[in-house]
Amino acid sequence: MIERKELTKRFGVIDPLSIEDYINHDGYEMLKQAITMTPEAIREEVRLSRITGRGGAGFPTAIKMNSFAAEKGEKFIVCNADEGEPGNFKDRYLMEQDPHQIIEGMLISALATGATYGYIYIRGEYRKAIAIMKEAVTEARLYNMLGTHILGSSFTFDIEVRRGAGAYVCGEEFALIESLEGKAGRTRVKPPYPAQRGMFQHPTLINNVETFCNLPFILRIGGAEYAKIGSEYASGTKLISLSGNVRNKGLYEVPYGRTIREVIETLGGGTNTGRPIKMVQLGGACGAIIPDELLDMDIDNERFEMFDSKMGAGAIIVIDDSHDLFDIILRNMEFFAHESCGKCTPCREGHIQLVRLVRKFVDRVATMDDYISLKSLADVIHETTLCGLGQTSPTSILSTMEFFHEDYLDRIQNNKEVRP
């Protein structure tokens, strides 16, 4: 079996609305252990684990945690559950199936860093997840897992659930902070970074839902043992949101180092149409689009750097040969044009022009000049925008220009303007 269920092992086993069920399945045991440890010892286990952030950027969790721990004064922890990336649904499953695992991970993180208050910022459309997380927080308080003198110790930490308003850009850390502060969701210029000055100008640690869920797992088996799971480039397991033209759509948990083809063929059962795979988009709408011949690549961030990308939040969208490449890219660019916060000019104006240029390829009227303009504009947006939205949104264009170059040339050579 290529699956290894650790974060998902309680799915379908426990009632997510029952803290007793969670406790009866080893829940909050690692919180009890963490209370007996020094903050330095907890952070050392995280360092040994080599875990990287599961929200998309893949930044080493221990570096962010240590930087945050070194700060003084009031400090906040934020769980980023603003899962707005098309093709991703792993965080929704974690919140709806095992909410206390997230709370326990946040508590362990607070113990390791000296934070005293936390927020869970959830995508506004996730009504069920919001209701479940609010109930879980209430239950945790009743059982003295949150609040003052947690489990009879001197540890104090509480959590508040906040609902987003449906803005994709609020998945970016500073736009999320602005939204939490009651402002419009727009990014800030960095530095300073959130770990130094975030919520209300106080140090703030922001991690993805899946990242927090890994912390109890790391303490349970030890950081060194955790580091043995996966590959030399990425440790632990990864939640994969598998969708598109595939038989068995759903959420799968696999160790890093397994191949994309294994996930699609073994877990996904191949295409649901019986047609060959034309392309696969990785990470969601902001990810690279690759051809079938690259599907034997391992799932880890090191491999994905070949096309200046990351595995992202873990989406794998399978697209068979009945779909047109440029229709897919156009949908992506229309999405990003709509979701841009408008703060920086390259993103605000650039995406409008990307839509215009890609539509010319869809309508079969594109020329070589349009191709050159599309490449140049995508590069400019990628290099000059303020936040991750603009930095990653052109990835589908840039990756297809490399891997599907002939499709662009064929569309130009056979456009309506030059047909007899």
C-alpha positions in Angstrom: 0.0 0.0 0.0 1.3 3.4 -0.9 -0.9 5.1 1.6 0.2 5.7 5.2 -2.7 7.0 7.4 -1.4 9.1 10.3 -3.3 12.4 10.1 -6.3 10.7 8.7 -6.3 7.6 10.9 -9.4 8.7 12.9 -11.4 9.6 9.8 -14.7 7.7 9.9 -13.7 6.1 13.2 -14.5 8.9 15.7 -17.4 11.3 15.9 -15.8 14.7 15.2 -18.3 16.4 17.5 -17.2 14.2 20.4 -14.1 15.1 22.4 -14.5 11.9 24.3 -14.0 9.9 21.1 -10.9 11.9 20.3 -9.5 11.3 23.8 -10.3 7.6 23.6 -8.2 7.4 20.4 -5.0 8.9 21.9 -6.3 12.4 21.6 -4.5 15.1 23.7 -2.0 12.6 24.9 0.8 14.5 23.2 -0.5 17.8 24.8 0.0 16.1 28.2 3.5 15.1 27.1 4.3 18.5 25.8 3.3 20.2 29.1 6.1 18.2 30.8 8.7 19.2 28.2 10.6 22.5 27.9 9.8 24.7 24.9 13.3 24.1 23.6 12.8 20.3 23.7 9.6 20.6 21.7 11.2 22.8 19.1 14.2 20.4 18.9 11.8 17.5 18.0 10.3 19.7 15.3 13.8 20.5 14.0 14.8 16.9 13.9 11.6 16.0 12.0 12.6 18.2 9.0 8.9 19.1 8.5 8.1 21.8 6.0 5.0 23.9 5.9 2.0 22.2 4.3 0.2 25.3 3.0 2.1 25.6 -0.2 5.4 27.5 0.3 7.2 24.5 1.9 9.2 26.7 4.3 11.0 24.8 7.2 8.6 24.8 10.1 11.4 24.8 12.8 13.0 27.9 11.4 9.7 29.8 11.5 9.0 28.4 15.0 12.4 29.3 16.4 12.2 32.8 15.0 8.8 33.4 16.6 9.9 31.9 19.9 12.7 34.4 20.2 10.3 37.3 20.2 9.1 38.9 23.4 5.7 40.2 24.6 2.2 39.2 23.6 2.3 36.6 20.8 -0.4 35.1 18.6 -0.7 31.8 16.7 -2.9 31.7 13.6 -4.2 28.5 11.9 -4.6 29.3 8.2 -7.7 27.4 7.1 -8.6 29.8 4.3 -8.5 27.0 1.7 -9.4 28.9 -1.5 -7.2 27.2 -4.0 -9.3 25.4 -6.7 -8.5 21.7 -6.5 -7.7 21.6 -2.8 -9.9 20.3 -0.1 -7.6 18.6 2.4 -8.1 21.2 5.2 -11.8 20.9 4.9 -11.6 17.2 5.5 -9.3 17.7 8.5 -11.6 20.2 10.1 -14.7 18.2 9.5 -13.3 14.8 10.4 -10.8 15.4 13.2 -11.0 19.0 14.6 -9.4 18.3 17.9 -6.2 17.2 16.2 -5.8 20.8 14.9 -6.4 22.3 18.3 -3.9 19.9 19.9 -1.3 20.9 17.3 -1.9 24.6 18.0 -1.5 24.0 21.8 1.8 22.2 21.2 3.0 25.0 19.1 2.0 27.5 21.8 3.9 25.6 24.4 6.9 25.6 22.2 6.9 29.3 21.6 5.2 31.1 24.5 2.1 32.2 22.6 -1.1 32.7 24.7 -3.8 33.2 22.1 -4.8 31.7 18.8 -7.1 32.2 15.8 -8.4 29.7 13.3 -9.2 31.6 10.2 -11.6 29.5 8.0 -12.8 30.0 4.5 -16.3 31.6 4.6 -17.9 29.0 2.3 -16.9 26.1 4.7 -20.0 26.4 6.8 -19.9 22.8 8.1 -16.2 23.1 9.0 -16.8 26.4 10.8 -19.6 24.9 12.9 -17.6 21.8 13.8 -14.5 23.8 14.7 -16.5 26.2 16.9 -18.1 23.2 18.7 -14.6 21.6 19.1 -13.2 24.7 20.7 -16.2 24.9 23.1 -15.7 21.3 24.1 -11.9 21.8 24.6 -12.6 24.6 27.0 -15.1 22.5 28.9 -12.4 19.8 29.3 -9.8 22.3 30.3 -7.8 21.8 27.2 -8.1 25.5 26.5 -8.2 28.5 28.8 -6.2 29.1 32.0 -4.2 26.5 33.9 -4.7 23.9 31.2 -4.7 20.4 32.6 -3.7 21.8 36.0 -0.5 23.4 34.7 0.6 27.0 34.5 0.0 26.9 30.7 -2.7 29.4 29.4 -3.9 29.4 25.8 -7.2 30.0 24.1 -8.5 29.9 20.6 -11.1 31.9 18.6 -12.6 30.8 15.3 -12.9 33.5 12.7 -14.7 33.2 9.3 -13.3 34.7 6.1 -15.4 36.5 3.5 -14.5 34.5 0.5 -11.4 36.3 -0.7 -8.8 34.0 -2.2 -5.9 36.4 -1.4 -6.6 36.0 2.3 -4.8 32.7 2.2 -1.6 34.9 2.0 -0.3 35.5 5.5 -0.4 39.3 5.6 -3.7 39.6 3.8 -5.1 37.1 6.3 -3.8 39.2 9.2 -5.3 42.4 7.7 -8.6 40.5 7.5 -8.4 39.3 11.1 -7.8 42.9 12.1 -11.0 44.0 10.4 -9.4 45.5 7.4 -9.6 44.7 3.7 -7.6 41.6 2.8 -4.5 43.1 1.2 -0.9 42.0 1.7 1.8 44.1 3.3 5.3 44.8 2.1 7.8 42.4 3.7 10.0 42.6 5.8 9.1 42.7 8.7 7.6 39.2 8.6 4.6 38.1 10.7 6.9 36.3 13.2 8.3 39.7 14.1 5.3 42.0 13.5 1.9 40.5 12.6 -1.4 40.7 14.3 -1.9 44.2 15.8 1.9 44.6 15.3 2.6 41.7 17.7 4.7 38.6 16.7 2.4 36.1 14.9 3.0 32.5 13.9 0.9 31.4 10.9 0.8 27.7 9.8 -1.5 25.7 7.7 -4.1 23.3 9.1 -2.1 20.2 8.0 1.1 21.6 9.5 -0.5 21.9 12.9 -1.9 18.4 12.6 1.6 17.0 12.2 2.9 18.2 15.5 1.1 15.6 17.7 2.4 13.0 15.3 5.9 14.2 15.5 5.9 14.1 19.3 4.3 10.7 19.3 7.1 9.0 17.3 9.9 11.5 17.8 11.4 14.0 15.4 14.2 11.7 14.2 11.8 8.8 13.5 9.4 11.2 11.7 12.3 12.3 9.5 12.7 8.7 8.2 9.3 8.9 6.7 9.2 10.2 3.1 12.3 11.0 1.1 15.6 12.7 1.6 14.1 15.9 0.3 10.8 16.0 2.2 9.8 14.2 5.4 6.5 12.9 6.7 3.3 12.3 4.8 1.4 14.5 2.5 -2.4 14.9 2.0 -3.3 14.7 -1.6 -6.5 16.2 -3.0 -7.1 14.1 -6.1 -9.7 15.3 -8.7 -10.4 15.8 -12.4 -10.7 13.0 -14.9 -9.9 10.2 -12.4 -12.1 7.3 -11.2 -11.5 7.5 -7.5 -11.6 11.2 -6.6 -10.9 12.0 -2.9 -8.3 12.7 -0.2 -5.3 10.4 0.2 -2.4 10.5 2.6 0.9 9.2 1.2 4.6 9.5 2.3 6.6 12.0 0.4 8.7 10.3 -2.2 5.9 8.4 -3.9 5.3 9.3 -7.5 2.5 11.2 -9.0 1.7 8.3 -11.3 1.3 6.0 -8.4 -1.3 8.3 -6.8 -3.2 8.6 -10.0 -3.1 5.0 -11.1 -3.0 3.0 -7.8 -5.2 5.2 -5.6 -7.1 7.1 -8.3 -7.7 4.1 -10.5 -6.6 5.9 -13.7 -8.8 8.1 -15.9 -12.6 7.8 -15.5 -13.1 8.3 -19.2 -10.7 5.6 -20.4 -8.9 8.3 -22.4 -5.2 9.0 -22.1 -3.9 11.7 -19.7 -3.0 14.9 -21.6 -1.8 16.9 -18.6 -1.9 17.1 -14.8 -2.0 20.3 -12.8 -0.2 20.2 -9.5 -1.0 22.2 -6.4 -4.1 23.8 -7.7 -4.8 26.7 -10.1 -1.5 28.3 -9.2 0.5 25.2 -9.9 2.5 23.8 -12.8 0.8 21.9 -15.6 2.9 18.9 -16.7 2.6 16.2 -19.4 2.2 12.5 -18.9 5.9 11.8 -19.3 6.7 13.7 -16.1 4.3 11.7 -13.9 6.9 9.4 -12.6 8.4 12.3 -10.7 8.5 12.0 -6.9 6.1 14.1 -4.8 8.4 16.5 -3.0 9.4 20.1 -3.3 12.9 19.5 -4.4 11.7 17.9 -7.6 9.2 20.6 -8.3 11.9 23.3 -8.4 12.7 22.1 -11.9 9.8 24.3 -13.1 10.2 27.0 -10.4 7.3 25.7 -8.4 6.3 23.7 -5.3 4.0 20.8 -4.6 1.8 23.5 -3.1 -1.1 22.4 -0.9 -1.2 19.0 -2.5 -3.8 19.1 -5.3 -3.4 16.7 -8.3 -5.9 17.6 -11.0 -6.0 15.0 -13.8 -7.0 16.2 -17.3 -7.5 13.8 -20.2 -7.0 14.6 -23.9 -10.6 15.7 -24.5 -9.8 19.1 -22.9 -8.1 22.0 -24.6 -5.0 23.3 -22.9 -5.9 26.9 -23.4 -9.4 26.6 -22.0 -7.8 25.4 -18.8 -5.3 28.2 -18.7 -8.0 30.8 -19.4 -10.1 29.6 -16.5 -7.1 29.9 -14.2 -6.3 33.5 -15.4 -9.9 34.6 -15.1 -9.9 33.3 -11.5 -6.8 35.2 -10.6 -7.9 38.4 -12.3 -11.1 38.2 -10.2 -9.3 37.4 -7.0 -6.4 40.0 -7.1 -6.7 42.4 -4.2 -5.5 45.2 -6.5 -2.8 46.5 -4.2 0.1 46.1 -6.6 0.0 47.2 -10.3 1.6 44.1 -11.9 -1.1 41.9 -10.4 -4.0 44.2 -10.7 -3.4 45.2 -14.3 -1.3 42.3 -15.4 -3.9 39.6 -14.9 -6.4 41.5 -17.0 -3.9 41.5 -19.9 -3.1 37.8 -19.4 -6.8 37.0 -19.8 -6.9 39.0 -23.0 -3.8 37.3 -24.4 -4.8 33.8 -23.5 -8.3 34.3 -24.9 -6.7 35.0 -28.3 -5.2 31.5 -28.1 -8.6 30.0 -27.2 -10.2 31.9 -30.1 -7.4 30.8 -32.5 -6.3 34.3 -33.5 -3.0 34.5 -31.6 0.2 35.5 -33.3 3.9 35.0 -32.4 3.8 38.5 -31.1 1.1 37.5 -28.7 3.1 34.5 -27.6 6.1 36.8 -26.8 3.9 39.2 -25.0 2.3 36.4 -22.9 5.7 35.1 -21.9 7.1 38.5 -21.0 4.1 39.5 -19.0 3.9 36.2 -17.1 7.6 36.6 -16.2 7.0 40.2 -15.0 4.0 39.3 -12.8 5.9 36.3 -11.4 9.0 38.4 -10.5 7.5 41.7 -9.3 4.2 41.2 -7.4 4.0 41.6 -3.6 2.5 38.3 -2.6 2.1 34.7 -3.4 -1.0 35.2 -5.6 0.9 37.1 -8.3 4.1 35.2 -7.8 2.5 31.8 -8.5 -0.5 32.6 -10.7 1.5 32.6 -14.0 2.9 29.2 -13.2 0.4 27.4 -15.5 1.4 29.6 -18.4 5.1 29.4 -17.8 5.1 25.6 -17.3 3.0 24.9 -20.4 5.2 27.1 -22.5 8.0 24.8 -21.5 6.3 21.4 -21.6 3.6 22.1 -24.2 5.5 24.4 -26.5 4.3 22.7 -29.6 0.7 23.3 -28.6 1.4 27.1 -28.6 3.2 26.9 -32.0 0.4 24.8 -33.5 -2.3 27.2 -32.3 -0.4 30.2 -33.8 0.3 28.5 -37.1 -3.3 27.4 -37.5 -5.0 30.5 -36.3 -8.0 31.9 -38.1 -6.2 34.9 -39.5 -3.8 32.8 -41.6 -6.2 30.1 -42.8 -7.0 30.1 -46.5 
